Amino acid sequence: MKKIKVTARPMIIDPATGKSYTVSQLLAMNCYFQDVIVVEDSYDKFALREEIVGKYPETKTYNFKFEEIE
């Protein structure tokens, strides 16, 4: 079993600055997802992403990052 840190966020551009919103701004807008999930050693990132999107449909257009943690 492995622990995976999942981070998902949209790449929304701030019209005032032309830069991507910061994590704190995305959290304020409820547009940021982060969780630690325990998975099998031979997990499939695509299947894991689809499972998360199934539970949290608002993450459908988000960019996902998966990191193995100790």
N, C-alpha and C positions, 0 to 999 in steps of 0.2 A: 504494500500500500504506500502511496505517496500523498503528500500534501501539496496542493497547487494553489497558489495565490492568483486569483483571477481579477484583472482590472479591465474595465470596459468604459469607454468614454466616447462621446461624439466629438468630431473635429469642428466645433462651432467657432466661427470667426467673430470677434468683437468688432462691430462696425466703427466704433470710435477710434480704436487703435490699429485695426487691421491684423491683429495677432489672435491666436487661439486663446480662448478663455482659460484661466488658471483652474486648478483643481478646486480651490475654495469657491470660486465663482460658479463652477459646475455643481458643486455640492449645494450651494444656495438655490440653484435653479432645479435641484433634484434631477440632474443629468449626469450622474456618475455612479458607477457600480463597482464595488470591490468586495470580495469574499474569499475565504479560505475553504477549499473543498478537498475532501479525501477521496482519492480515486485509485483504481487498480494500477499496477505497475505498467501495464500495456494499454494506457488510455488513448483514446482518439480525440485530438483537439477539436476536430469538426463536430463530432458527436457531442462532446462536452458543451461546445458553443450552442448547438441546437437545443440541448437540454436546458441551458440557462435561458435562452430566448423563449422557450416554451413556458418557463415559469415567470419570466419577466419580459413580456412582449415589447416594452418600451426600449429594450436594448437591441432590437432587431437591426438598427442601422449603426450601432456602435462599433468601434474598433476594439478588438479584444487582445489582451496580452496575458499569457500564461507563464508563470514562473514557479519552478519547483523550489520548495523550501524545506528546511530540515525539521 
